């Protein structure tokens, strides 16, 4: 997950944004700093289903009626509880300017003006008490989860070499280099047409609904390319009244995608974890991160689930990588989305987050594979979140992958070295893709069980701990070779023919 590039407001109740976590060559420890309070402009609201039977796909009129009802209930509660709003915001924020449908039969309700996170939490609690509401949550913003380091590392230690923390991809490639039938979605900032990546990229979709945050002149469309996510100081204040977002473009999605599927044996650059990869770019992060509602819609679409107003996905993914997050606990909207995605047959791999906080959404949600970052020694990255919710550790320090040299708008294609749990998660996604190439019928639950069971123990001196009682970085270190071997020899599932 990204440092203080938080996914600023719009996610769960009071969001504590992740502090910057910069690890230099000496791997000096960094202290997390409290993030400023965010402001909330949108809420995710789901109206209760009527008792009478309804079609799986309700008519447009019914959807419009639910949107109107969601907006009406929010306005009613705002006017009944003006004490929740600062004086200067009461006149502007006591009405909802828009209610639009999102996936999961919920709606995004936009207020007339932003309110503080404490007021948003109180408003959500009041909304939850209304008889028409199934659930209501602030639509907090999530952020990418990486930390830049020195550029152009000469080695991709996670794939090869003798490093203790390496994930043994070279040995896995002796079994399989992947399958073009396995699609991996990267829900992130989009992609650049990097020459070491494009041969493996499928047509994706841009789910950023607000043109300002999208930074490409419009809202949602079929162009998932990354125009840059730089933020000026003035723009940062527009996001949430602070300067925490100010910075250059990250090209984060391109870096994550390259770790999974950079082209191999083409004589240029580095390699990805899956030689025969198909990457589905799903753009959900722009300036100042992205709201949970856009991210949830993008994740559902990636797995082949319907999203209102968006064409069906012709290339449903079996793995959805989300190298992003917030310090908020898992919301009901996100948990429902992950439940639906897993039930649909796709795995969700999530970065655990940086900054020393408890693991937040979406990695904290049940059903997601939560990934911590480790270094070449098998130690926890000094920036990585940790704790009981972590499933596994994977390489996340000094990770070289595809990127762009532009500080704002796109420049020359290049390679950069990043640190972060955002870099660890795609190693796990790549390993899952190899496992599915070896055994296409494995379910998300089986993949999760086998990748954890095949993990190598942390070394005795590791800061991750090497016993069940002391482990803070999951069950062990990712071992792609052992995971693929376990997948290949898995017993046939019911109704499956043995080889």
Secondary structure, 3 states (H helix, E strand, C coil): CCCCCCCCCECCCCCCCCCCCCCCCCCCCCCCCCCCCCEEEEEEEEECCCCCCCCCCCCHHHHHHHHHHHHHHHHHHHHHCHHHCCHHHHHHHCCEEEEEECHHHCEEEEEEEEEEHHHHHHHHHHHHCCCCEEEEEECEEEEECCEECCCCCCCCCCCCCCCCCCCCHHHHHCCCCCCCCCEEEEEECCECCCCCCHHHEEEEEECCCCHHHHCCCCCCECCCECCCCCECHHHHHHHHCCCCCCECCCCHHHHHHHHHHCCCCCCCCCCCCCCCCEEEEEECCECCEEEHHHHHHHHHHHCCCCCCCCCCCCCCCCEEEECEECCCCCCHHHHHHHHHHHHCCCEEEEECCECCCCCCCCCCCCCEEEEEEECCCCCECCCECCCCCCCEEEECCCEEEEEECCCCCCCCEEEEEEECHHHHHHHHHHHHHHHHHHCCCCCHHHHHHHHHHCCECCCCCCCCCCCCCCCCCCCCECCHHHHHHHHHCCCCCCCCCCC
